[in-house]
């Protein structure tokens, strides 16, 4: 039985903060979130929506993995004690969301990275098929009303294309979200109230998977749309 222990993460001028990483996995499969900063740091901690799910000190004086920390994943987590990489086995839709890796005590200083994990429904479960004629518009409905704490993201073939916060403090579409990846060229329209996405003047190259993710302190939801644009 482990005593409860917390190691405070204090950023310093040597801290490293990697770009946010988006990871997609099919429900039931395993996924590994990799620590690419440095192997064998003194302290490693993983959070899921600000809840500790794994933590270890290098000398192994203290280890907690899920059940000892929180118990949400029920023996479905594996923590690499050398690298700090985290594997989630037998993934579920409810595993979708934000994972934060924090490390401290390495030669390169402290580090911090966010992973956005999207678990797609198995065999099409949870997937909406949408068909549209080339040149027409199509709206992918979220069926939610946004709260100020919400953050909504849309991905196209695993690349983020829009993001909006419920308080409208941050909005990006297409190239604003990913510099150099402009694809839709002002053909996207985002509903500020619901986060629903409209694609205007559709093209056959718009066909593919659109992943929707909403996150707040009180909820996390994911949904998948397969859009097929019929050529003229």
Long-range contacts (C-beta under 8 A, 24 or more apart in sequence): 2-62, 2-63, 2-64, 2-68, 3-62, 5-55, 5-62, 5-64, 6-52, 7-43, 7-45, 7-55, 7-57, 7-104, 9-45, 9-102, 9-104, 9-110, 9-112, 10-110, 11-110, 11-112, 12-109, 12-110, 13-109, 14-108, 14-109, 14-110, 15-109, 15-110, 15-111, 15-112, 16-108, 16-109, 16-110, 16-111, 16-112, 17-111, 17-112, 17-113, 18-111, 18-112, 18-113, 20-113, 20-114, 20-115, 20-116, 21-113, 21-114, 21-115, 21-116, 22-115, 22-116, 22-118, 22-155, 22-158, 22-160, 23-115, 23-116, 23-117, 23-118, 24-117, 24-118, 24-120, 24-155, 24-158, 24-211, 25-91, 25-117, 25-118, 25-119, 25-120, 26-91, 26-119, 26-120, 26-122, 27-91, 27-92, 27-93, 27-119, 27-120, 27-121, 27-122, 27-125, 28-90, 28-91, 28-122, 29-91, 30-87, 30-88, 30-89, 30-90, 30-91, 31-87, 31-88, 31-91, 31-117, 32-85, 32-86, 32-87, 32-88, 33-85, 33-86, 33-87, 33-88, 33-99, 33-101, 33-115, 33-117, 34-83, 34-85, 35-80, 35-83, 35-84, 35-85, 35-101, 35-103, 35-113, 37-103, 37-106, 37-108, 37-111, 37-113, 38-103, 38-106, 38-107, 38-108, 38-111, 39-82, 39-83, 39-84, 40-82, 40-83, 40-106, 41-84, 41-103, 41-104, 41-105, 41-106, 41-111, 42-104, 42-105, 42-106, 43-102, 43-103, 43-104, 43-105, 44-79, 44-84, 44-101, 44-102, 44-103, 45-101, 45-102, 45-103, 46-79, 46-86, 46-99, 46-100, 46-101, 46-102, 47-99, 47-100, 47-102, 48-72, 48-97, 48-98, 48-99, 49-97, 49-98, 49-215, 49-217, 49-220, 50-100, 50-217, 53-77, 54-79, 54-86, 56-81, 56-84, 58-105, 88-117, 91-119, 92-119, 93-119, 93-121, 93-126, 93-222, 94-119, 94-220, 95-119, 96-213, 96-220, 96-221, 96-222, 97-213, 97-215, 97-220, 98-215, 116-153, 116-213, 118-155, 118-211, 118-213, 118-222, 119-222, 120-211, 120-222, 120-224, 121-224, 126-222, 126-223, 126-224, 127-224, 127-225, 127-226, 128-223, 128-224, 128-225, 128-226, 129-225, 129-226, 129-228, 130-225, 130-226, 130-227, 130-228, 131-227, 131-228, 131-230, 132-202, 132-227, 132-228, 132-229, 132-230, 133-202, 133-229, 133-230, 133-232, 134-202, 134-203, 134-204, 134-229, 134-230, 134-231, 134-232, 135-201, 135-202, 135-232, 136-202, 137-198, 137-199, 137-200, 137-201, 137-202, 138-198, 138-199, 138-202, 138-227, 139-196, 139-197, 139-198, 139-199, 140-196, 140-197, 140-198, 140-199, 140-210, 140-212, 140-225, 140-227, 141-194, 141-196, 142-194, 142-195, 142-196, 142-212, 142-214, 142-223, 143-194, 144-194, 144-195, 144-214, 144-221, 145-193, 145-194, 146-192, 146-193, 146-194, 146-195, 146-214, 147-216, 149-216, 149-217, 149-218, 150-195, 150-214, 150-215, 150-216, 151-214, 151-215, 151-216, 152-195, 152-212, 152-213, 152-214, 153-212, 153-213, 153-214, 154-190, 154-197, 154-210, 154-211, 154-212, 155-209, 155-210, 155-211, 155-212, 155-213, 156-183, 156-206, 156-208, 156-209, 156-210, 157-208, 157-209, 158-209, 158-211, 161-188, 162-188, 162-190, 162-197, 164-190, 164-192, 164-195, 166-216, 168-192, 199-227, 202-229, 203-229, 204-229, 204-230, 204-231, 205-229
